Amino acid sequence: MNFVPLPEDIGNRDIPVSLPNEVEFDDAEKEEEEEEEEEEEEEEEEEEEEEEVEVLF
């Protein structure tokens, strides 16, 4: 846990500071990007399979 002294708390080092919300949003954004990349890869694979089927006929 990170400890960041605020001006009024410089003498008190026992106050824990939670991580900023941005970190949580970054994780959520990364998960969304990974999901989008997986969906794009699946779509590309489906398109490639369709092309192979067309070549066969």
PyMOL commands that set and color helices and strands:
alter all, ss='L'
color gray80, all
select helices_A, chain A and resi 7-9+21-56
alter helices_A, ss='H'
color red, helices_A
deselect
rebuild
show_as cartoon
